[in-house]
Amino acid sequence: MSPDKREALEELCRSIPALEQTGEWGYDEPEAMTIDRVLDGTECLDISHGGREFLDLARGIMGDFMKFKTCENTRARQDNRMRRDRILRRTEAFRCQLDAMTSAYLQWCAGGKQTRRPEVDGGDDPTTRTLQLTVVDVFSAEKIGFATKPYDNFVASALVRQGVIPCSPITPTVVITIRALELYRVSYYRNPHFSIQAYVKTLCDLHGYEFRRYLSSQFSIAFDVYLQLTASVDSLVDKVLHRDSPNWRLKHCCPACTYTLEGEQPLRFSILYALDGNDSLKRIQRKLLSEDGEGQSASIELPTCQVLTCNRYLSREFVDQYASQDAVSVVRNEDSEVNPCAGRWKNMDDQKTKKTWGVYDETGIVLAVCRHGFSLLMADMVQSGELAKYPLAIISKLLEVFGKDLGGGYDIGCQFKTTLDQSPLGPLARSLNHTCLVGAFHGHAHRRLCQLDHLTTYTKGLGLEDLETCERTFSKSNALASTVRYASAFHRKQAISGYFKHNDDYEVYANLSKFLYDNYKQALDTIRECEATLPGLMKEQNVPNEQVFEKWLAEEKAYLEQLSREPPEEMLQMEYWEQLVKLTTSKRDLDASRDAWAAFPAENTQLYASDATMTKKKEALRRHALENYEKDLACVQELERKLNIDMRWKPEDAEWQRAGRLVANREYQQALDRLEGLVVARIFELSKMNRAGTGYKLRKHIAKALQARSSAIRAALDRYNTAARAMNPPRRQLHWDEVVEYAFLSEFDLLRDSRQDVSRQPWTTPAACLMMDWYFKKCRALEEVQRLNVEIRRFITYIQDEDRYLRRCEEQLRATNGPLAHQISICRNVRGRFDTLHLKHLYNISQLRGFNGTLAPGISALKAAGDSGTMPSVTVPTQLASPPLPQPSNLDPQATDTVDELEEEEDIEENVVRAGCALQDVVHLTMDIERTSGEE
């Protein structure tokens, strides 16, 4: 013990007698307590476990002069709201203030975008009220006083006018600067992996503050309000510019595709677009397990009442109009005579992905983009795979807006062509001359006969377009998957829509002139290379003119069409031959069972039990053999009636031998099909394994699949060689080293047998195939130059007209509504910032050797209101012309979320995400086990 403590204790001991004498410890009659002495700490009030001591003291002193609000007469307010109630009330409160906040946002933008305005300090003005709020900016977080003026009908609009967004609609305590929200918006659209939580943690690190989960919820609320404000402003700008009709964006989405000019050269395809589905942007279905642990209960998805105004998305109701059984079943019941690729594509098979549908609500998107990369339309795949209703709905909208001569690329375009023709949309598509095509990459997985009809190389008027724009688009948009997988339905759609809008304005449009330059240069290089190579090859092979290549292509198509069809009589003869073989086998089995029954010896009666068992077995075998023989005999007799056969064929008959050769040829074709499919699957898996962005686990999975695929290819190769030797004459044997080098399905097609000697045809030689490739490349390159000359002139005219139109609108509005005029200048700068770059690329195109177009602007053929080539006549919307509405009286103060409530929401959200992850892992594991069992 230290000396100081010892001295203090000794002094305390000496003072005890004096205290006892004076009665200060309470042994004498105590004085009456007063509330003031308790409140200022002079006296201590003993509190028991039962409580209420302070209330009793106050009653005893105050008596009836003051009535207290106690638990008996007035209970404290209890918050019985559920989470969904808080969300709905908060959303409704912000919605009521949206118009006022939009006007305030326009004023803030026009004022130079300063967060702190001069009128923050209220001064001596009695009508000004100051709010002390925590302001979160990028590099700081501090308490700042914000002044509300008499003309501010809402607290939220007063804050927005000063450059901050409140996290609560009525009584905010935390606000976030618009600059910080805008920084996250741009960062997220540039890198969709950057989630809100990561950004909030970044701000906490910069501010020196500990991260807490409710901060993400506060930022998310403010971010939603900010996006609603920007969408409201965009809607006002569109209304001022007369560009608010439902289909205006779609009609003008791509300057090179849609900005048509007067007197321009007509094109075979007015617009070329690509269409495909993608399952990366799926969303977990929010359901909890039922009480008994089996199955799932009702959805726990929280309604937000937030409505996304996006003209890129097709509604579910619109898509479901094309969900008739007739339209969908066509995909599965196509005839190979109509479609040479029937039965080869399984991405519309319900059984393949039905387990996944139980986990996800939206299972992906179906997207249509033009050949330059601008997004046209999209639709959510809802608890299903890539059903026919999604592309049908998109094509229906495209036909309605763009009309005739559309060309659409789809990875299963050959199959979808039959679906479209037989759907209710078929007559309209045929009348408008819609063409279904197959992309260059996916086309090499199709039959050669299908390639001749749909592949880009052989399609006149297509140019060098590969129709694989969706694949390049999805390679970037897949980054959204991590942030939308567990989002709400609204926030998922909001993220996807915002990403594609930003991508169109800042990525696709910025690269449009480079696209035109690269394609023009590629086309000119291809033409020069073909003109230097093709004449020499034609001279060596004695080909008189280039028209011969068109004739050869027609002959190849006729040959493959004949090869793909078997005469009905031959099919019956082959079936009859197979039934005769089965009848011979069953007759032999029947005779053997009868002989065994007749030769069965009589045994000792002492072994009667075992003899009875053996007798029953022999009798059962004989009865089964007799039934099989009678069944096969009935089939043979039925086929003999169909074929009008009087005498049953025997092995020595010529008809028997001819039908046997047909069956052997079919076995040969089937063995070739099996080998072909395995090799192509190996090619695709090898390309996927070496593709950037493929994760380690997927690479390991592909490596194991390739190992199993190699053994399957060897087994299929043995089967093929066996069938090839059985042919008369024997067909060429294949070796392992040769097969694994095959790259395209067309290399297998010439191995197929026919009723004519195809080897004597001139187009089957390697030299002829090479010349045909050079010829059709040249044709497509010339068409590409023709299309690019039209698109370049459209683009340069659009740049001139759009800038002039927006400047005129800005000038007309500057005198009547300065803030709205400022927004039009921002809109002009979104794409106008790239004009210098575009003009430079267009000038470089004009300097290319072989350029035969023009950079002179034309005259727009579009004369509707809002088109860039017209004279603007702007009017201020009534929403901004009228005074702000008074504050509604039904705004609920309980719309404010406390920190505890936000923490509770984060806990619930985290539990849902964990449950969804666990369920997803279980489904993936189950599917892997079933797939492994199936391969074994």
VENHUCOR-V121237 format. One record per backbone hydrogen bond with DSSP energy under -1.0 kcal/mol. NH is the residue of the N-H (numbers start at 1). CO is the residue of the C=O. Records with the same first field share a line. If there is no record, write none. Layout:
BEGIN
NH->CO, CO
END
This chain:
BEGIN
6->2
7->3
8->4
9->5
10->6
11->7
12->8
13->9
14->10
15->11
19->15
20->16
21->17
22->18
23->19
26->23
38->34
39->35
40->36
42->37
43->37
56->52
57->53
58->54
59->55
60->56
61->57
62->58
63->59
65->62
70->68
74->70
80->78
86->82
87->83
88->84
89->85
90->86
91->87
92->88
93->89
94->90
95->91
96->92
98->95
101->97
102->98
103->99
104->100
105->101
106->102
107->103
108->104
109->105
110->106
111->107
112->109
113->108
120->117
125->122
128->125
129->148
131->146
133->144
134->173
135->142
136->175
137->140
142->135
144->133
146->131
148->129
152->149
158->154
159->155
160->156
161->157
163->160
164->159
165->176
167->174
175->134
176->165
177->136
178->163
181->177
182->178
183->179
184->180
185->181
186->182
187->183
188->184
189->185
190->186
191->187
194->191
195->193
199->195
200->196
201->197
202->198
203->199
204->200
205->201
206->202
207->203
208->204
209->204
215->212
216->213
217->213
218->214
219->215
220->216
221->217
222->218
223->219
224->220
225->221
226->222
227->223
228->224
229->225
230->226
231->227
232->228
233->229
234->230
235->231
236->232
237->233
238->234
239->235
240->236
241->237
243->238
248->245
251->247
252->248
258->254
259->255
260->258
262->859
264->261
270->405
273->407
274->369
275->409
276->367
278->365
282->280
283->362
284->485
285->359
287->285
290->295
293->290
297->288
300->286
310->308
314->378
319->315
320->316
322->319
323->320
328->324
329->325
330->326
331->328
332->329
333->329
339->335
342->339
344->341
349->346
352->349
357->353
359->356
360->356
361->283
363->381
365->278
366->379
367->276
368->377
369->274
370->374
371->272
373->370
376->368
377->368
378->312
379->366
381->364
383->361
386->347
387->385
392->388
393->389
394->390
395->391
396->392
397->393
398->394
399->395
400->396
401->397
402->398
403->399
405->432
407->271
408->435
409->273
410->437
413->410
416->412
417->413
419->415
420->416
421->417
422->418
426->423
429->425
430->426
431->427
432->428
433->430
434->429
435->406
437->408
438->454
440->466
443->439
445->442
446->443
451->447
452->448
454->450
455->451
458->455
462->459
472->468
473->469
474->470
475->471
476->473
477->473
478->474
479->476
480->477
481->478
484->480
485->481
492->488
493->489
494->490
495->491
496->492
497->493
498->494
499->495
500->496
501->497
502->498
503->499
504->500
505->501
506->502
507->503
508->503
509->504
511->507
512->509
515->511
516->512
517->513
518->514
519->515
520->516
521->517
522->518
523->519
524->520
525->521
526->522
527->523
528->524
529->525
530->526
531->527
532->528
533->529
534->530
537->533
538->534
539->535
540->536
541->537
543->538
548->545
549->546
551->547
552->548
553->549
554->550
555->551
556->552
557->553
558->554
559->555
560->556
561->557
562->558
563->559
564->560
571->567
572->568
573->569
574->570
575->571
576->572
577->573
578->574
579->575
580->576
581->577
582->578
583->579
584->580
585->581
586->582
587->583
588->584
589->585
590->586
591->587
592->588
593->589
594->590
595->591
596->592
597->593
598->594
599->595
607->604
608->605
611->607
612->608
613->609
614->610
615->611
616->612
617->613
618->614
619->615
620->616
621->617
622->618
623->619
624->620
625->621
626->622
627->623
628->624
629->625
630->626
631->627
632->628
633->629
634->630
635->631
636->632
637->633
638->634
639->635
640->636
641->637
642->638
643->639
645->640
653->650
657->653
658->654
659->655
660->656
661->657
662->658
663->659
664->660
665->661
666->662
667->663
668->664
669->665
670->666
671->667
672->668
673->669
674->670
675->671
676->672
677->673
678->674
679->675
680->676
681->677
682->678
683->679
684->680
685->681
686->682
687->683
688->684
689->685
690->686
691->688
694->691
699->695
700->696
701->697
702->698
703->699
704->700
705->701
706->702
707->703
708->704
709->705
710->706
711->707
712->708
713->709
714->710
715->711
716->712
717->713
718->714
719->715
720->716
721->717
722->718
723->719
724->720
725->721
726->722
731->724
739->735
740->736
742->739
745->444
747->744
748->745
749->745
751->748
752->749
758->756
760->757
761->758
764->761
765->762
769->765
770->766
771->767
772->768
773->769
774->770
775->771
776->772
777->773
778->774
779->775
780->776
781->777
782->778
783->779
784->780
785->781
786->782
787->783
788->784
789->785
790->786
791->787
792->788
793->789
794->790
795->791
796->792
797->793
798->794
799->795
800->796
801->797
802->798
803->799
804->800
805->801
806->802
807->803
808->804
809->805
810->806
811->807
812->808
813->809
814->810
817->813
821->817
822->818
823->819
824->820
825->821
826->822
827->823
828->824
829->825
830->826
832->828
833->829
834->831
835->832
838->834
839->835
840->836
841->837
842->838
843->839
844->840
845->841
846->842
848->845
851->848
861->260
867->864
870->867
880->877
881->877
882->878
895->892
896->893
902->898
903->899
904->900
905->901
906->902
907->903
908->904
909->905
910->906
911->907
912->908
913->909
914->910
915->911
916->912
917->913
918->914
919->915
920->916
921->917
922->918
923->919
924->920
925->921
926->922
927->923
928->924
929->925
930->926
931->927
932->928
933->929
934->930
935->931
936->932
END
